Amino acid sequence: MNFTFHYLLMANHLMLQKHFFHRIKELKLTLGQPKVLDYLQQNNGAMQKDIAKGCHIEPASLSTILNGMEKHGLITRNIDKQNRRNINIFMTEKGKEIYKQIEQEFIAIEKKAFYNFSEKEVNQLTEYMIRLHNNLEEPL
């Protein structure tokens, strides 16, 4: 079978996601929550609009995701003292612990995905993916 590029991108994304969620099923995270925790790991205290943009999630969908995360003690929302209209999202200690677990699963899945790839090939593919991301990141 001849695979098109777009098919391979979508299929690989879905297979990675399937493997990942199978490995973390005991954590009972919903689809968008690992992505948000991953974003907050590097941007703890970010505003909701920045998280939505950084995670490529619609703001309304992110609200639902954050509500669930707050309910389960993974995040807190704090009003910005400099501008009371802004609410900053922070990972709790529980959120940080969950992140450590999912980070290990991300690493394990990447190891599986890159089996039989040289370090040079991994770096090259990563560079290509960054270029694709940058090309497609422009607003619609």
N, CA, C and O atoms as a GROMACS GRO file, in nm:
protein
  560
    1MET      N    1   0.085  -0.119   0.000
    1MET     CA    2   0.000   0.000   0.000
    1MET      C    3   0.089   0.124   0.000
    1MET      O    4   0.187   0.131   0.074
    2ASN      N    5   0.055   0.221  -0.082
    2ASN     CA    6   0.126   0.348  -0.083
    2ASN      C    7   0.058   0.444   0.013
    2ASN      O    8  -0.060   0.475  -0.001
    3PHE      N    9   0.134   0.490   0.111
    3PHE     CA   10   0.080   0.582   0.210
    3PHE      C   11   0.111   0.726   0.169
    3PHE      O   12   0.222   0.756   0.126
    4THR      N   13   0.012   0.812   0.182
    4THR     CA   14   0.037   0.954   0.158
    4THR      C   15   0.096   1.015   0.285
    4THR      O   16   0.083   0.960   0.394
    5PHE      N   17   0.160   1.127   0.268
    5PHE     CA   18   0.222   1.194   0.382
    5PHE      C   19   0.118   1.231   0.488
    5PHE      O   20   0.139   1.206   0.607
    6HIS      N   21   0.006   1.290   0.445
    6HIS     CA   22  -0.094   1.332   0.543
    6HIS      C   23  -0.152   1.211   0.617
    6HIS      O   24  -0.180   1.220   0.736
    7TYR      N   25  -0.170   1.098   0.548
    7TYR     CA   26  -0.219   0.978   0.614
    7TYR      C   27  -0.119   0.933   0.721
    7TYR      O   28  -0.159   0.901   0.833
    8LEU      N   29   0.009   0.930   0.686
    8LEU     CA   30   0.112   0.887   0.780
    8LEU      C   31   0.119   0.978   0.903
    8LEU      O   32   0.135   0.930   1.015
    9LEU      N   33   0.108   1.109   0.882
    9LEU     CA   34   0.108   1.200   0.996
    9LEU      C   35  -0.009   1.171   1.090
    9LEU      O   36   0.009   1.160   1.211
   10MET      N   37  -0.128   1.159   1.032
   10MET     CA   38  -0.246   1.134   1.116
   10MET      C   39  -0.240   0.997   1.182
   10MET      O   40  -0.270   0.984   1.300
   11ALA      N   41  -0.202   0.896   1.108
   11ALA     CA   42  -0.196   0.760   1.163
   11ALA      C   43  -0.091   0.750   1.273
   11ALA      O   44  -0.117   0.691   1.378
   12ASN      N   45   0.026   0.809   1.251
   12ASN     CA   46   0.130   0.804   1.353
   12ASN      C   47   0.088   0.879   1.479
   12ASN      O   48   0.114   0.833   1.590
   13HIS      N   49   0.022   0.992   1.462
   13HIS     CA   50  -0.028   1.066   1.578
   13HIS      C   51  -0.125   0.980   1.658
   13HIS      O   52  -0.115   0.970   1.781
   14LEU      N   53  -0.219   0.919   1.589
   14LEU     CA   54  -0.319   0.838   1.658
   14LEU      C   55  -0.258   0.715   1.725
   14LEU      O   56  -0.298   0.677   1.835
   15MET      N   57  -0.160   0.652   1.659
   15MET     CA   58  -0.094   0.536   1.720
   15MET      C   59  -0.014   0.576   1.844
   15MET      O   60  -0.017   0.506   1.945
   16LEU      N   61   0.057   0.688   1.836
   16LEU     CA   62   0.130   0.736   1.954
   16LEU      C   63   0.034   0.766   2.068
   16LEU      O   64   0.059   0.729   2.183
   17GLN      N   65  -0.075   0.832   2.036
   17GLN     CA   66  -0.175   0.866   2.137
   17GLN      C   67  -0.235   0.740   2.200
   17GLN      O   68  -0.254   0.734   2.322
   18LYS      N   69  -0.264   0.642   2.118
   18LYS     CA   70  -0.323   0.517   2.165
   18LYS      C   71  -0.226   0.445   2.260
   18LYS      O   72  -0.266   0.400   2.368
   19HIS      N   73  -0.100   0.434   2.220
   19HIS     CA   74   0.000   0.372   2.307
   19HIS      C   75   0.015   0.448   2.437
   19HIS      O   76   0.021   0.389   2.545
   20PHE      N   77   0.021   0.580   2.427
   20PHE     CA   78   0.039   0.665   2.545
   20PHE      C   79  -0.076   0.649   2.644
   20PHE      O   80  -0.053   0.626   2.762
   21PHE      N   81  -0.199   0.661   2.596
   21PHE     CA   82  -0.313   0.653   2.687
   21PHE      C   83  -0.332   0.512   2.743
   21PHE      O   84  -0.386   0.495   2.852
   22HIS      N   85  -0.290   0.412   2.669
   22HIS     CA   86  -0.294   0.276   2.724
   22HIS      C   87  -0.197   0.265   2.842
   22HIS      O   88  -0.228   0.201   2.943
   23ARG      N   89  -0.081   0.328   2.831
   23ARG     CA   90   0.021   0.320   2.934
   23ARG      C   91  -0.016   0.403   3.058
   23ARG      O   92   0.032   0.372   3.168
   24ILE      N   93  -0.099   0.506   3.044
   24ILE     CA   94  -0.131   0.592   3.158
   24ILE      C   95  -0.277   0.578   3.203
   24ILE      O   96  -0.328   0.663   3.276
   25LYS      N   97  -0.342   0.471   3.161
   25LYS     CA   98  -0.486   0.461   3.189
   25LYS      C   99  -0.519   0.469   3.338
   25LYS      O  100  -0.626   0.517   3.374
   26GLU      N  101  -0.427   0.421   3.425
   26GLU     CA  102  -0.454   0.425   3.569
   26GLU      C  103  -0.455   0.568   3.623
   26GLU      O  104  -0.507   0.593   3.732
   27LEU      N  105  -0.397   0.663   3.549
   27LEU     CA  106  -0.397   0.803   3.592
   27LEU      C  107  -0.530   0.872   3.565
   27LEU      O  108  -0.558   0.978   3.620
   28LYS      N  109  -0.612   0.812   3.480
   28LYS     CA  110  -0.746   0.862   3.448
   28LYS      C  111  -0.746   1.006   3.396
   28LYS      O  112  -0.831   1.087   3.432
   29LEU      N  113  -0.647   1.037   3.312
   29LEU     CA  114  -0.641   1.169   3.250
   29LEU      C  115  -0.726   1.170   3.123
   29LEU      O  116  -0.737   1.068   3.054
   30THR      N  117  -0.785   1.285   3.093
   30THR     CA  118  -0.861   1.298   2.970
   30THR      C  119  -0.768   1.340   2.858
   30THR      O  120  -0.651   1.371   2.881
   31LEU      N  121  -0.818   1.341   2.737
   31LEU     CA  122  -0.738   1.360   2.618
   31LEU      C  123  -0.646   1.483   2.622
   31LEU      O  124  -0.529   1.470   2.586
   32GLY      N  125  -0.694   1.598   2.662
   32GLY     CA  126  -0.611   1.718   2.657
   32GLY      C  127  -0.524   1.743   2.779
   32GLY      O  128  -0.435   1.828   2.775
   33GLN      N  129  -0.548   1.670   2.887
   33GLN     CA  130  -0.478   1.700   3.012
   33GLN      C  131  -0.327   1.677   3.007
   33GLN      O  132  -0.254   1.761   3.059
   34PRO      N  133  -0.276   1.569   2.948
   34PRO     CA  134  -0.129   1.554   2.943
   34PRO      C  135  -0.061   1.668   2.867
   34PRO      O  136   0.046   1.714   2.905
   35LYS      N  137  -0.125   1.712   2.760
   35LYS     CA  138  -0.069   1.822   2.680
   35LYS      C  139  -0.060   1.949   2.763
   35LYS      O  140   0.038   2.022   2.756
   36VAL      N  141  -0.164   1.976   2.843
   36VAL     CA  142  -0.165   2.096   2.927
   36VAL      C  143  -0.059   2.084   3.035
   36VAL      O  144   0.012   2.181   3.062
   37LEU      N  145  -0.047   1.967   3.098
   37LEU     CA  146   0.057   1.949   3.199
   37LEU      C  147   0.196   1.966   3.137
   37LEU      O  148   0.285   2.025   3.199
   38ASP      N  149   0.214   1.914   3.017
   38ASP     CA  150   0.342   1.928   2.948
   38ASP      C  151   0.372   2.077   2.923
   38ASP      O  152   0.485   2.121   2.941
   39TYR      N  153   0.271   2.152   2.882
   39TYR     CA  154   0.288   2.295   2.858
   39TYR      C  155   0.320   2.368   2.989
   39TYR      O  156   0.410   2.452   2.993
   40LEU      N  157   0.245   2.336   3.095
   40LEU     CA  158   0.266   2.404   3.222
   40LEU      C  159   0.401   2.371   3.285
   40LEU      O  160   0.455   2.450   3.362
   41GLN      N  161   0.454   2.255   3.252
   41GLN     CA  162   0.587   2.220   3.304
   41GLN      C  163   0.689   2.326   3.264
   41GLN      O  164   0.779   2.358   3.342
   42GLN      N  165   0.675   2.380   3.146
   42GLN     CA  166   0.768   2.482   3.099
   42GLN      C  167   0.714   2.624   3.115
   42GLN      O  168   0.790   2.720   3.104
   43ASN      N  169   0.584   2.637   3.140
   43ASN     CA  170   0.520   2.769   3.145
   43ASN      C  171   0.427   2.779   3.265
   43ASN      O  172   0.315   2.828   3.252
   44ASN      N  173   0.470   2.733   3.380
   44ASN     CA  174   0.384   2.733   3.497
   44ASN      C  175   0.344   2.876   3.531
   44ASN      O  176   0.428   2.965   3.537
   45GLY      N  177   0.215   2.897   3.554
   45GLY     CA  178   0.164   3.030   3.582
   45GLY      C  179   0.114   3.102   3.457
   45GLY      O  180   0.086   3.222   3.461
   46ALA      N  181   0.104   3.028   3.347
   46ALA     CA  182   0.058   3.088   3.221
   46ALA      C  183  -0.090   3.124   3.229
   46ALA      O  184  -0.166   3.069   3.308
   47MET      N  185  -0.128   3.218   3.144
   47MET     CA  186  -0.269   3.254   3.133
   47MET      C  187  -0.338   3.155   3.041
   47MET      O  188  -0.274   3.092   2.956
   48GLN      N  189  -0.468   3.141   3.057
   48GLN     CA  190  -0.546   3.044   2.982
   48GLN      C  191  -0.533   3.064   2.832
   48GLN      O  192  -0.522   2.966   2.758
   49LYS      N  193  -0.534   3.187   2.785
   49LYS     CA  194  -0.524   3.212   2.640
   49LYS      C  195  -0.390   3.164   2.585
   49LYS      O  196  -0.382   3.116   2.472
   50ASP      N  197  -0.285   3.178   2.665
   50ASP     CA  198  -0.153   3.132   2.621
   50ASP      C  199  -0.144   2.980   2.618
   50ASP      O  200  -0.080   2.922   2.531
   51ILE      N  201  -0.209   2.916   2.714
   51ILE     CA  202  -0.212   2.769   2.716
   51ILE      C  203  -0.288   2.719   2.593
   51ILE      O  204  -0.243   2.627   2.525
   52ALA      N  205  -0.403   2.781   2.564
   52ALA     CA  206  -0.483   2.741   2.448
   52ALA      C  207  -0.400   2.752   2.320
   52ALA      O  208  -0.399   2.660   2.238
   53LYS      N  209  -0.330   2.862   2.305
   53LYS     CA  210  -0.249   2.883   2.186
   53LYS      C  211  -0.133   2.783   2.182
   53LYS      O  212  -0.107   2.722   2.078
   54GLY      N  213  -0.064   2.766   2.293
   54GLY     CA  214   0.051   2.678   2.298
   54GLY      C  215   0.017   2.532   2.280
   54GLY      O  216   0.099   2.454   2.230
   55CYS      N  217  -0.104   2.493   2.319
   55CYS     CA  218  -0.147   2.353   2.307
   55CYS      C  219  -0.234   2.329   2.185
   55CYS      O  220  -0.275   2.215   2.160
   56HIS      N  221  -0.264   2.434   2.108
   56HIS     CA  222  -0.350   2.423   1.991
   56HIS      C  223  -0.487   2.365   2.029
   56HIS      O  224  -0.538   2.273   1.966
   57ILE      N  225  -0.544   2.425   2.135
   57ILE     CA  226  -0.675   2.384   2.185
   57ILE      C  227  -0.766   2.507   2.182
   57ILE      O  228  -0.724   2.617   2.218
   58GLU      N  229  -0.889   2.488   2.138
   58GLU     CA  230  -0.985   2.598   2.139
   58GLU      C  231  -1.009   2.643   2.283
   58GLU      O  232  -1.017   2.559   2.373
   59PRO      N  233  -1.021   2.775   2.307
   59PRO     CA  234  -1.040   2.824   2.444
   59PRO      C  235  -1.157   2.760   2.518
   59PRO      O  236  -1.146   2.731   2.637
   60ALA      N  237  -1.269   2.738   2.451
   60ALA     CA  238  -1.384   2.675   2.518
   60ALA      C  239  -1.352   2.532   2.560
   60ALA      O  240  -1.390   2.489   2.668
   61SER      N  241  -1.281   2.458   2.474
   61SER     CA  242  -1.241   2.321   2.508
   61SER      C  243  -1.142   2.323   2.624
   61SER      O  244  -1.147   2.237   2.712
   62LEU      N  245  -1.052   2.420   2.622
   62LEU     CA  246  -0.953   2.429   2.730
   62LEU      C  247  -1.021   2.456   2.864
   62LEU      O  248  -0.978   2.403   2.966
   63SER      N  249  -1.125   2.538   2.864
   63SER     CA  250  -1.198   2.564   2.989
   63SER      C  251  -1.248   2.435   3.051
   63SER      O  252  -1.236   2.414   3.171
   64THR      N  253  -1.304   2.349   2.969
   64THR     CA  254  -1.354   2.219   3.017
   64THR      C  255  -1.239   2.134   3.071
   64THR      O  256  -1.251   2.073   3.177
   65ILE      N  257  -1.128   2.132   2.998
   65ILE     CA  258  -1.011   2.054   3.041
   65ILE      C  259  -0.961   2.107   3.175
   65ILE      O  260  -0.935   2.029   3.267
   66LEU      N  261  -0.947   2.239   3.186
   66LEU     CA  262  -0.895   2.298   3.310
   66LEU      C  263  -0.990   2.276   3.427
   66LEU      O  264  -0.946   2.255   3.539
   67ASN      N  265  -1.121   2.282   3.401
   67ASN     CA  266  -1.218   2.255   3.509
   67ASN      C  267  -1.197   2.115   3.566
   67ASN      O  268  -1.197   2.097   3.688
   68GLY      N  269  -1.179   2.017   3.479
   68GLY     CA  270  -1.155   1.880   3.524
   68GLY      C  271  -1.023   1.868   3.598
   68GLY      O  272  -1.014   1.797   3.698
   69MET      N  273  -0.922   1.936   3.549
   69MET     CA  274  -0.791   1.931   3.615
   69MET      C  275  -0.796   1.996   3.753
   69MET      O  276  -0.734   1.947   3.847
   70GLU      N  277  -0.869   2.105   3.764
   70GLU     CA  278  -0.882   2.173   3.893
   70GLU      C  279  -0.961   2.085   3.991
   70GLU      O  280  -0.925   2.075   4.108
   71LYS      N  281  -1.066   2.023   3.941
   71LYS     CA  282  -1.149   1.935   4.024
   71LYS      C  283  -1.067   1.819   4.082
   71LYS      O  284  -1.091   1.775   4.194
   72HIS      N  285  -0.969   1.769   4.003
   72HIS     CA  286  -0.888   1.657   4.047
   72HIS      C  287  -0.757   1.700   4.113
   72HIS      O  288  -0.670   1.617   4.140
   73GLY      N  289  -0.744   1.830   4.139
   73GLY     CA  290  -0.630   1.880   4.215
   73GLY      C  291  -0.499   1.886   4.138
   73GLY      O  292  -0.392   1.885   4.199
   74LEU      N  293  -0.506   1.893   4.005
   74LEU     CA  294  -0.384   1.898   3.925
   74LEU      C  295  -0.334   2.040   3.902
   74LEU      O  296  -0.215   2.063   3.880
   75ILE      N  297  -0.427   2.136   3.907
   75ILE     CA  298  -0.393   2.277   3.885
   75ILE      C  299  -0.467   2.365   3.984
   75ILE      O  300  -0.564   2.323   4.048
   76THR      N  301  -0.419   2.488   3.995
   76THR     CA  302  -0.493   2.593   4.066
   76THR      C  303  -0.497   2.714   3.974
   76THR      O  304  -0.412   2.731   3.887
   77ARG      N  305  -0.597   2.797   3.995
   77ARG     CA  306  -0.610   2.922   3.920
   77ARG      C  307  -0.593   3.035   4.021
   77ARG      O  308  -0.662   3.039   4.123
   78ASN      N  309  -0.503   3.126   3.991
   78ASN     CA  310  -0.478   3.240   4.080
   78ASN      C  311  -0.494   3.370   4.003
   78ASN      O  312  -0.449   3.383   3.889
   79ILE      N  313  -0.559   3.466   4.067
   79ILE     CA  314  -0.575   3.598   4.006
   79ILE      C  315  -0.441   3.670   4.009
   79ILE      O  316  -0.373   3.672   4.112
   80ASP      N  317  -0.404   3.727   3.897
   80ASP     CA  318  -0.279   3.802   3.884
   80ASP      C  319  -0.289   3.929   3.967
   80ASP      O  320  -0.382   4.008   3.949
   81LYS      N  321  -0.195   3.948   4.057
   81LYS     CA  322  -0.198   4.066   4.145
   81LYS      C  323  -0.175   4.196   4.067
   81LYS      O  324  -0.220   4.302   4.109
   82GLN      N  325  -0.103   4.189   3.954
   82GLN     CA  326  -0.075   4.308   3.874
   82GLN      C  327  -0.195   4.349   3.787
   82GLN      O  328  -0.218   4.467   3.764
   83ASN      N  329  -0.270   4.250   3.741
   83ASN     CA  330  -0.387   4.276   3.657
   83ASN      C  331  -0.495   4.177   3.697
   83ASN      O  332  -0.491   4.061   3.656
   84ARG      N  333  -0.590   4.221   3.774
   84ARG     CA  334  -0.690   4.132   3.834
   84ARG      C  335  -0.781   4.065   3.730
   84ARG      O  336  -0.855   3.973   3.764
   85ARG      N  337  -0.776   4.110   3.605
   85ARG     CA  338  -0.855   4.045   3.500
   85ARG      C  339  -0.787   3.917   3.451
   85ARG      O  340  -0.852   3.832   3.389
   86ASN      N  341  -0.659   3.903   3.479
   86ASN     CA  342  -0.585   3.786   3.433
   86ASN      C  343  -0.584   3.677   3.540
   86ASN      O  344  -0.565   3.704   3.659
   87ILE      N  345  -0.605   3.556   3.495
   87ILE     CA  346  -0.598   3.441   3.585
   87ILE      C  347  -0.484   3.352   3.537
   87ILE      O  348  -0.478   3.313   3.420
   88ASN      N  349  -0.394   3.322   3.629
   88ASN     CA  350  -0.279   3.239   3.597
   88ASN      C  351  -0.304   3.096   3.644
   88ASN      O  352  -0.362   3.073   3.750
   89ILE      N  353  -0.260   3.001   3.563
   89ILE     CA  354  -0.280   2.859   3.590
   89ILE      C  355  -0.148   2.799   3.638
   89ILE      O  356  -0.044   2.813   3.573
   90PHE      N  357  -0.153   2.734   3.753
   90PHE     CA  358  -0.034   2.672   3.812
   90PHE      C  359  -0.058   2.523   3.836
   90PHE      O  360  -0.168   2.482   3.873
   91MET      N  361   0.046   2.444   3.815
   91MET     CA  362   0.039   2.302   3.851
   91MET      C  363   0.052   2.290   4.002
   91MET      O  364   0.133   2.359   4.065
   92THR      N  365  -0.027   2.204   4.060
   92THR     CA  366  -0.013   2.173   4.203
   92THR      C  367   0.097   2.068   4.219
   92THR      O  368   0.152   2.019   4.120
   93GLU      N  369   0.129   2.035   4.342
   93GLU     CA  370   0.227   1.928   4.366
   93GLU      C  371   0.177   1.797   4.306
   93GLU      O  372   0.255   1.720   4.250
   94LYS      N  373   0.047   1.772   4.318
   94LYS     CA  374  -0.010   1.651   4.258
   94LYS      C  375   0.007   1.655   4.106
   94LYS      O  376   0.042   1.554   4.045
   95GLY      N  377  -0.017   1.770   4.046
   95GLY     CA  378   0.000   1.786   3.902
   95GLY      C  379   0.144   1.761   3.861
   95GLY      O  380   0.170   1.699   3.757
   96LYS      N  381   0.239   1.809   3.941
   96LYS     CA  382   0.381   1.788   3.912
   96LYS      C  383   0.418   1.640   3.921
   96LYS      O  384   0.498   1.591   3.842
   97GLU      N  385   0.361   1.572   4.017
   97GLU     CA  386   0.388   1.427   4.031
   97GLU      C  387   0.330   1.350   3.912
   97GLU      O  388   0.395   1.260   3.858
   98ILE      N  389   0.209   1.386   3.872
   98ILE     CA  390   0.148   1.322   3.755
   98ILE      C  391   0.233   1.351   3.630
   98ILE      O  392   0.254   1.264   3.547
   99TYR      N  393   0.281   1.476   3.620
   99TYR     CA  394   0.364   1.511   3.505
   99TYR      C  395   0.489   1.423   3.499
   99TYR      O  396   0.527   1.377   3.391
  100LYS      N  397   0.553   1.399   3.612
  100LYS     CA  398   0.673   1.313   3.615
  100LYS      C  399   0.641   1.175   3.558
  100LYS      O  400   0.721   1.117   3.484
  101GLN      N  401   0.524   1.123   3.591
  101GLN     CA  402   0.483   0.992   3.540
  101GLN      C  403   0.459   0.996   3.390
  101GLN      O  404   0.504   0.907   3.317
  102ILE      N  405   0.389   1.097   3.343
  102ILE     CA  406   0.360   1.101   3.199
  102ILE      C  407   0.486   1.131   3.119
  102ILE      O  408   0.500   1.086   3.005
  103GLU      N  409   0.577   1.208   3.178
  103GLU     CA  410   0.703   1.236   3.109
  103GLU      C  411   0.779   1.105   3.084
  103GLU      O  412   0.837   1.086   2.977
  104GLN      N  413   0.779   1.016   3.182
  104GLN     CA  414   0.846   0.887   3.165
  104GLN      C  415   0.780   0.805   3.054
  104GLN      O  416   0.847   0.733   2.980
  105GLU      N  417   0.649   0.816   3.042
  105GLU     CA  418   0.578   0.744   2.936
  105GLU      C  419   0.605   0.807   2.799
  105GLU      O  420   0.617   0.736   2.700
  106PHE      N  421   0.614   0.940   2.794
  106PHE     CA  422   0.652   1.006   2.668
  106PHE      C  423   0.788   0.955   2.623
  106PHE      O  424   0.806   0.924   2.505
  107ILE      N  425   0.882   0.946   2.715
  107ILE     CA  426   1.018   0.900   2.683
  107ILE      C  427   1.015   0.757   2.633
  107ILE      O  428   1.080   0.724   2.534
  108ALA      N  429   0.938   0.670   2.701
  108ALA     CA  430   0.930   0.529   2.662
  108ALA      C  431   0.870   0.513   2.522
  108ALA      O  432   0.916   0.431   2.443
  109ILE      N  433   0.767   0.591   2.492
  109ILE     CA  434   0.703   0.580   2.361
  109ILE      C  435   0.794   0.634   2.252
  109ILE      O  436   0.800   0.578   2.143
  110GLU      N  437   0.865   0.742   2.281
  110GLU     CA  438   0.961   0.792   2.182
  110GLU      C  439   1.070   0.689   2.156
  110GLU      O  440   1.113   0.671   2.042
  111LYS      N  441   1.113   0.621   2.261
  111LYS     CA  442   1.215   0.517   2.244
  111LYS      C  443   1.163   0.406   2.153
  111LYS      O  444   1.234   0.358   2.066
  112LYS      N  445   1.037   0.368   2.174
  112LYS     CA  446   0.976   0.265   2.088
  112LYS      C  447   0.962   0.316   1.944
  112LYS      O  448   0.992   0.244   1.849
  113ALA      N  449   0.917   0.439   1.929
  113ALA     CA  450   0.894   0.496   1.796
  113ALA      C  451   1.025   0.508   1.718
  113ALA      O  452   1.027   0.493   1.596
  114PHE      N  453   1.134   0.537   1.788
  114PHE     CA  454   1.263   0.559   1.720
  114PHE      C  455   1.353   0.436   1.721
  114PHE      O  456   1.473   0.446   1.695
  115TYR      N  457   1.296   0.320   1.752
  115TYR     CA  458   1.373   0.197   1.746
  115TYR      C  459   1.432   0.182   1.605
  115TYR      O  460   1.361   0.204   1.506
  116ASN      N  461   1.557   0.147   1.595
  116ASN     CA  462   1.629   0.129   1.467
  116ASN      C  463   1.656   0.261   1.394
  116ASN      O  464   1.690   0.258   1.276
  117PHE      N  465   1.642   0.374   1.461
  117PHE     CA  466   1.680   0.503   1.404
  117PHE      C  467   1.815   0.541   1.464
  117PHE      O  468   1.839   0.519   1.583
  118SER      N  469   1.902   0.597   1.383
  118SER     CA  470   2.027   0.650   1.436
  118SER      C  471   1.999   0.784   1.503
  118SER      O  472   1.894   0.844   1.481
  119GLU      N  473   2.091   0.830   1.585
  119GLU     CA  474   2.076   0.960   1.649
  119GLU      C  475   2.066   1.070   1.542
  119GLU      O  476   1.989   1.166   1.557
  120LYS      N  477   2.144   1.056   1.437
  120LYS     CA  478   2.140   1.153   1.328
  120LYS      C  479   2.002   1.155   1.262
  120LYS      O  480   1.950   1.262   1.232
  121GLU      N  481   1.943   1.038   1.241
  121GLU     CA  482   1.809   1.031   1.180
  121GLU      C  483   1.704   1.093   1.271
  121GLU      O  484   1.614   1.164   1.224
  122VAL      N  485   1.714   1.067   1.401
  122VAL     CA  486   1.619   1.125   1.497
  122VAL      C  487   1.630   1.277   1.493
  122VAL      O  488   1.529   1.347   1.488
  123ASN      N  489   1.752   1.328   1.495
  123ASN     CA  490   1.773   1.473   1.491
  123ASN      C  491   1.721   1.533   1.361
  123ASN      O  492   1.661   1.641   1.361
  124GLN      N  493   1.744   1.464   1.251
  124GLN     CA  494   1.700   1.512   1.121
  124GLN      C  495   1.546   1.514   1.114
  124GLN      O  496   1.488   1.612   1.068
  125LEU      N  497   1.483   1.407   1.158
  125LEU     CA  498   1.337   1.402   1.157
  125LEU      C  499   1.279   1.510   1.248
  125LEU      O  500   1.180   1.574   1.214
  126THR      N  501   1.340   1.529   1.362
  126THR     CA  502   1.294   1.633   1.454
  126THR      C  503   1.304   1.770   1.389
  126THR      O  504   1.212   1.852   1.401
  127GLU      N  505   1.412   1.795   1.320
  127GLU     CA  506   1.429   1.923   1.251
  127GLU      C  507   1.321   1.940   1.143
  127GLU      O  508   1.264   2.048   1.128
  128TYR      N  509   1.294   1.834   1.069
  128TYR     CA  510   1.188   1.841   0.967
  128TYR      C  511   1.052   1.869   1.031
  128TYR      O  512   0.974   1.948   0.979
  129MET      N  513   1.025   1.804   1.144
  129MET     CA  514   0.896   1.824   1.210
  129MET      C  515   0.884   1.967   1.262
  129MET      O  516   0.776   2.026   1.257
  130ILE      N  517   0.993   2.023   1.312
  130ILE     CA  518   0.991   2.162   1.357
  130ILE      C  519   0.962   2.254   1.239
  130ILE      O  520   0.884   2.348   1.251
  131ARG      N  521   1.023   2.227   1.126
  131ARG     CA  522   0.998   2.310   1.007
  131ARG      C  523   0.852   2.298   0.962
  131ARG      O  524   0.791   2.399   0.926
  132LEU      N  525   0.797   2.177   0.963
  132LEU     CA  526   0.656   2.159   0.929
  132LEU      C  527   0.568   2.238   1.025
  132LEU      O  528   0.475   2.307   0.984
  133HIS      N  529   0.597   2.226   1.154
  133HIS     CA  530   0.521   2.296   1.257
  133HIS      C  531   0.524   2.446   1.232
  133HIS      O  532   0.420   2.512   1.234
  134ASN      N  533   0.642   2.500   1.208
  134ASN     CA  534   0.656   2.644   1.184
  134ASN      C  535   0.580   2.687   1.059
  134ASN      O  536   0.521   2.795   1.057
  135ASN      N  537   0.582   2.605   0.956
  135ASN     CA  538   0.510   2.638   0.831
  135ASN      C  539   0.359   2.640   0.852
  135ASN      O  540   0.289   2.722   0.793
  136LEU      N  541   0.309   2.550   0.936
  136LEU     CA  542   0.165   2.536   0.954
  136LEU      C  543   0.111   2.617   1.070
  136LEU      O  544  -0.011   2.628   1.087
  137GLU      N  545   0.198   2.675   1.150
  137GLU     CA  546   0.154   2.745   1.270
  137GLU      C  547   0.087   2.879   1.241
  137GLU      O  548   0.020   2.936   1.328
  138GLU      N  549   0.103   2.930   1.121
  138GLU     CA  550   0.040   3.057   1.085
  138GLU      C  551  -0.111   3.049   1.106
  138GLU      O  552  -0.172   2.944   1.080
  139PRO      N  553  -0.172   3.158   1.151
  139PRO     CA  554  -0.318   3.157   1.169
  139PRO      C  555  -0.391   3.127   1.039
  139PRO      O  556  -0.344   3.162   0.930
  140LEU      N  557  -0.505   3.063   1.050
  140LEU     CA  558  -0.587   3.032   0.933
  140LEU      C  559  -0.655   3.156   0.879
  140LEU      O  560  -0.728   3.148   0.780
   0.00000   0.00000   0.00000
